[in-house]
């Protein structure tokens, strides 16, 4: 039984220390991309919240003006 860190991929478990350097590099790349995706999702949530606030503020301003028919 391996005592090192393992990773599960496609239903198979691999000991990270036993992987070739190229495979470790690809794992590192995946980890970096996952972190960037998480950051971008957070930024998207922030932008969506701001957009919603601007839309509410616009609705409040438009309520003060008589619309043209």
C-alpha positions in Angstrom: 0.0 0.0 0.0 1.4 3.4 -1.0 2.0 6.0 1.8 2.5 9.0 -0.5 -0.1 11.3 -2.0 -2.4 9.8 -4.5 -4.8 11.1 -7.2 -7.8 9.5 -8.7 -8.3 9.8 -12.4 -10.9 8.0 -14.4 -11.6 5.6 -11.5 -7.9 4.7 -11.1 -5.7 5.7 -8.2 -2.1 6.8 -8.9 0.7 7.6 -6.5 1.9 11.0 -7.4 5.6 10.2 -6.6 5.5 7.4 -9.1 4.4 9.6 -12.1 6.8 10.9 -14.7 7.8 14.5 -14.5 5.7 15.3 -17.6 2.6 13.8 -15.9 3.4 15.9 -12.7 3.7 18.9 -14.9 0.3 18.3 -16.5 -1.2 17.9 -13.0 0.3 21.2 -12.0 -1.1 22.8 -15.1 -4.6 21.4 -14.4 -4.3 22.7 -10.8 -3.3 26.2 -12.1 -6.2 26.3 -14.6 -8.7 25.1 -11.9 -7.5 28.0 -9.7 -7.8 30.5 -12.5 -11.3 29.2 -13.4 -12.3 29.6 -9.7 -10.9 33.2 -9.7 -12.8 34.0 -12.9 -16.0 32.6 -11.6 -15.7 34.8 -8.5 -15.0 37.8 -10.7 -18.1 37.0 -12.8 -20.2 36.8 -9.6 -18.9 40.2 -8.5 -19.6 41.7 -11.9 -23.1 40.2 -12.0 -23.9 41.6 -8.6 -22.7 45.1 -9.7 -24.7 44.8 -12.9 -27.8 44.0 -10.9 -27.2 46.9 -8.6 -26.8 49.3 -11.6 -30.0 47.9 -13.2 -32.0 48.5 -9.9 -30.6 52.1 -9.7 -31.6 52.7 -13.3 -35.1 51.4 -12.6 -35.3 53.8 -9.7 -34.2 56.7 -11.9 -36.6 55.8 -14.7 -39.5 55.7 -12.2 -38.9 59.5 -11.8 -39.4 60.2 -15.5 -42.6 60.0 -17.5 -42.0 57.6 -20.4 -42.8 58.7 -23.9 -45.5 56.6 -25.6 
